[in-house]
Amino acid sequence: MKKIIITGVTSGIGRALLLRLNQEGHHVIGVARSQERLEILRPLLKAPFDLIQADLSQTKDVIQAAKDIMNLHESIDVLINNAATVPGSLVLSEEGHEMQFQVNHLAVVTMTHTLLPTLEKANGLIITTSSDAHKPAKYHQDRLERIKKYSLMGAYSETKLYNLLFTKAFNRFVDTNVFACAVHPGLVNTDLGGKDTKGMMQKVWRFLARRGITPEASTQTYVDLINGTLKDHEYVSDRKPSKPTKVALNNSNQDHLWHHTNTLLNIKWKTKKA
């Protein structure tokens, strides 16, 4: 039995992962914003499990959720950074960041950094839900957030690129026994891009999503990583290693995002010696 944290568990891939891993005998720790929707999950789960309410659009909530988990568990085997948001128009977080940048990127870094000591006690694994949607994205050092010219798909592509850049930078820089990887779950039939949009964009997203695989089918790659069937691959898709774009592989991009993000969040890591 492994202890596995999953963020964004009240719908889509996160919910499917929570239910599957729980039924397979793991101690799942589900994190989500809505307490009401977390309570709906409770009767579907068998002990042991934990459900933690946290608004991942607020850094203080992310840190508090991680601390609550650390108070409950001395060690954690797997952290799955799965939660994401895709608002149809520009939304700013309380901290003044574009909301996709806040939830899809900054919350991932904050959760990972805060929980790292607990993961290290179990030689843990970090899995972040990225996407091949990163492939059209460019990296703009002078404009990491789409505030002036917001685009739903533009911001989504860029934050999925940031997931890969962060994963690779983590493995390059951090002195730890924890390995980080990213997953492209495929085109999955979820309402991620439909629930916070409207009009034509909502219709297009939902039309495309209907052509995707079920959330339950998308969980197998995550399970292979957790079980050790897939090892030492930083980006995986459909149970196989996948190759990200040259933009994601670029060390200069990784370095810039790493230092910019750590400065924004005022965090420091134990880094490898040069």
QUIPEFEN-V592005 format. One record per residue. N is the residue number from 1. RES is the residue in three letters. SS is DSSP state (H for helix, E for strand, - for the rest). D_FIRST is the distance of its C-alpha to the first C-alpha in Angstrom with 1 decimal. Layout:
N/RES/SS/D_FIRST ; N/RES/SS/D_FIRST
This chain:
1/MET/-/0.0 ; 2/LYS/-/3.8 ; 3/LYS/E/6.8 ; 4/ILE/E/9.3 ; 5/ILE/E/13.0 ; 6/ILE/E/15.3 ; 7/THR/E/19.0 ; 8/GLY/-/21.5 ; 9/VAL/-/19.5 ; 10/THR/-/22.5 ; 11/SER/-/23.8 ; 12/GLY/H/23.6 ; 13/ILE/H/20.9 ; 14/GLY/H/18.9 ; 15/ARG/H/19.0 ; 16/ALA/H/18.1 ; 17/LEU/H/15.0 ; 18/LEU/H/14.0 ; 19/LEU/H/14.6 ; 20/ARG/H/13.2 ; 21/LEU/H/9.7 ; 22/ASN/H/9.8 ; 23/GLN/H/11.1 ; 24/GLU/-/8.6 ; 25/GLY/-/6.1 ; 26/HIS/-/4.7 ; 27/HIS/E/6.7 ; 28/VAL/E/9.7 ; 29/ILE/E/12.8 ; 30/GLY/E/15.9 ; 31/VAL/E/19.1 ; 32/ALA/E/22.5 ; 33/ARG/-/26.2 ; 34/SER/-/27.1 ; 35/GLN/H/26.1 ; 36/GLU/H/27.7 ; 37/ARG/H/25.7 ; 38/LEU/H/22.4 ; 39/GLU/H/23.6 ; 40/ILE/H/24.1 ; 41/LEU/H/20.4 ; 42/ARG/H/19.5 ; 43/PRO/-/20.5 ; 44/LEU/-/18.7 ; 45/LEU/-/15.2 ; 46/LYS/-/13.3 ; 47/ALA/-/12.1 ; 48/PRO/-/10.3 ; 49/PHE/E/11.7 ; 50/ASP/E/14.5 ; 51/LEU/E/17.6 ; 52/ILE/E/19.8 ; 53/GLN/E/23.4 ; 54/ALA/-/25.0 ; 55/ASP/-/27.9 ; 56/LEU/-/27.0 ; 57/SER/-/30.7 ; 58/GLN/-/31.2 ; 59/THR/H/30.1 ; 60/LYS/H/30.2 ; 61/ASP/H/27.8 ; 62/VAL/H/25.3 ; 63/ILE/H/25.6 ; 64/GLN/H/25.4 ; 65/ALA/H/22.2 ; 66/ALA/H/20.6 ; 67/LYS/H/22.0 ; 68/ASP/H/20.8 ; 69/ILE/H/17.1 ; 70/MET/H/17.9 ; 71/ASN/H/19.4 ; 72/LEU/H/16.3 ; 73/HIS/-/13.8 ; 74/GLU/-/14.8 ; 75/SER/-/12.6 ; 76/ILE/-/11.1 ; 77/ASP/-/9.5 ; 78/VAL/E/11.3 ; 79/LEU/E/14.5 ; 80/ILE/E/16.0 ; 81/ASN/E/19.6 ; 82/ASN/-/20.7 ; 83/ALA/-/23.3 ; 84/ALA/-/26.9 ; 85/THR/-/30.3 ; 86/VAL/-/33.4 ; 87/PRO/-/36.5 ; 88/GLY/-/39.6 ; 89/SER/-/41.9 ; 90/LEU/-/41.8 ; 91/VAL/-/39.8 ; 92/LEU/E/39.6 ; 93/SER/-/36.9 ; 94/GLU/-/38.1 ; 95/GLU/-/37.9 ; 96/GLY/-/40.3 ; 97/HIS/-/38.1 ; 98/GLU/E/38.0 ; 99/MET/H/35.1 ; 100/GLN/H/33.3 ; 101/PHE/H/33.6 ; 102/GLN/H/32.3 ; 103/VAL/H/29.2 ; 104/ASN/H/28.4 ; 105/HIS/H/29.1 ; 106/LEU/H/29.7 ; 107/ALA/H/26.7 ; 108/VAL/H/24.4 ; 109/VAL/H/26.0 ; 110/THR/H/26.0 ; 111/MET/H/22.3 ; 112/THR/H/21.4 ; 113/HIS/H/23.9 ; 114/THR/H/23.0 ; 115/LEU/H/19.2 ; 116/LEU/H/19.8 ; 117/PRO/H/19.8 ; 118/THR/H/16.4 ; 119/LEU/H/15.0 ; 120/GLU/H/17.1 ; 121/LYS/-/15.4 ; 122/ALA/-/12.2 ; 123/ASN/-/14.5 ; 124/GLY/-/13.4 ; 125/LEU/E/14.4 ; 126/ILE/E/16.8 ; 127/ILE/E/17.6 ; 128/THR/E/20.8 ; 129/THR/E/22.4 ; 130/SER/E/25.8 ; 131/SER/-/28.2 ; 132/ASP/H/31.0 ; 133/ALA/H/33.1 ; 134/HIS/H/33.3 ; 135/LYS/H/35.8 ; 136/PRO/H/39.0 ; 137/ALA/-/38.3 ; 138/LYS/-/40.5 ; 139/TYR/-/39.9 ; 140/HIS/-/42.5 ; 141/GLN/-/42.5 ; 142/ASP/-/45.1 ; 143/ARG/-/43.3 ; 144/LEU/-/39.5 ; 145/GLU/-/39.6 ; 146/ARG/-/41.6 ; 147/ILE/-/43.5 ; 148/LYS/-/47.1 ; 149/LYS/-/46.5 ; 150/TYR/-/43.3 ; 151/SER/-/42.0 ; 152/LEU/H/38.9 ; 153/MET/H/38.1 ; 154/GLY/H/39.4 ; 155/ALA/H/37.2 ; 156/TYR/H/34.1 ; 157/SER/H/34.8 ; 158/GLU/H/35.4 ; 159/THR/H/32.2 ; 160/LYS/H/30.2 ; 161/LEU/H/32.1 ; 162/TYR/H/31.3 ; 163/ASN/H/27.5 ; 164/LEU/H/28.2 ; 165/LEU/H/30.6 ; 166/PHE/H/28.3 ; 167/THR/H/25.4 ; 168/LYS/H/27.9 ; 169/ALA/H/29.5 ; 170/PHE/H/26.3 ; 171/ASN/H/25.6 ; 172/ARG/H/29.3 ; 173/PHE/H/29.9 ; 174/VAL/E/27.0 ; 175/ASP/-/26.5 ; 176/THR/-/22.8 ; 177/ASN/-/19.9 ; 178/VAL/-/18.3 ; 179/PHE/E/19.1 ; 180/ALA/E/20.3 ; 181/CYS/E/20.9 ; 182/ALA/E/22.4 ; 183/VAL/E/22.2 ; 184/HIS/E/25.1 ; 185/PRO/-/23.7 ; 186/GLY/-/27.2 ; 187/LEU/-/29.6 ; 188/VAL/E/27.5 ; 189/ASN/-/29.1 ; 190/THR/-/28.4 ; 191/ASP/-/30.9 ; 192/LEU/-/30.0 ; 193/GLY/-/33.6 ; 194/GLY/-/35.3 ; 195/LYS/-/34.4 ; 196/ASP/-/36.1 ; 197/THR/-/38.9 ; 198/LYS/-/42.0 ; 199/GLY/H/45.0 ; 200/MET/H/45.0 ; 201/MET/H/41.9 ; 202/GLN/H/39.8 ; 203/LYS/H/41.3 ; 204/VAL/H/40.8 ; 205/TRP/H/37.1 ; 206/ARG/H/36.4 ; 207/PHE/H/38.5 ; 208/LEU/H/36.6 ; 209/ALA/H/33.2 ; 210/ARG/-/34.2 ; 211/ARG/-/34.4 ; 212/GLY/-/30.8 ; 213/ILE/E/27.7 ; 214/THR/-/25.6 ; 215/PRO/H/22.7 ; 216/GLU/H/20.4 ; 217/ALA/H/21.8 ; 218/SER/H/21.3 ; 219/THR/H/17.5 ; 220/GLN/H/17.3 ; 221/THR/H/18.2 ; 222/TYR/H/15.5 ; 223/VAL/H/12.9 ; 224/ASP/H/14.8 ; 225/LEU/H/14.6 ; 226/ILE/H/10.9 ; 227/ASN/H/10.5 ; 228/GLY/-/13.5 ; 229/THR/-/16.0 ; 230/LEU/-/18.1 ; 231/LYS/-/18.6 ; 232/ASP/-/21.2 ; 233/HIS/-/22.8 ; 234/GLU/-/23.8 ; 235/TYR/E/24.7 ; 236/VAL/E/23.4 ; 237/SER/E/24.6 ; 238/ASP/-/24.1 ; 239/ARG/-/21.6 ; 240/LYS/E/24.2 ; 241/PRO/E/25.5 ; 242/SER/-/28.1 ; 243/LYS/-/31.0 ; 244/PRO/-/31.8 ; 245/THR/-/35.4 ; 246/LYS/H/37.6 ; 247/VAL/H/37.6 ; 248/ALA/H/33.9 ; 249/LEU/H/34.3 ; 250/ASN/-/37.2 ; 251/ASN/H/36.7 ; 252/SER/H/39.3 ; 253/ASN/H/37.6 ; 254/GLN/H/34.3 ; 255/ASP/H/36.2 ; 256/HIS/H/38.1 ; 257/LEU/H/35.2 ; 258/TRP/H/33.2 ; 259/HIS/H/36.1 ; 260/HIS/H/37.3 ; 261/THR/H/33.9 ; 262/ASN/H/33.3 ; 263/THR/H/36.9 ; 264/LEU/H/36.5 ; 265/LEU/H/33.4 ; 266/ASN/-/34.8 ; 267/ILE/-/31.7 ; 268/LYS/-/31.6 ; 269/TRP/-/29.0 ; 270/LYS/-/28.9 ; 271/THR/E/30.5 ; 272/LYS/-/31.0 ; 273/LYS/-/34.4 ; 274/ALA/-/37.0
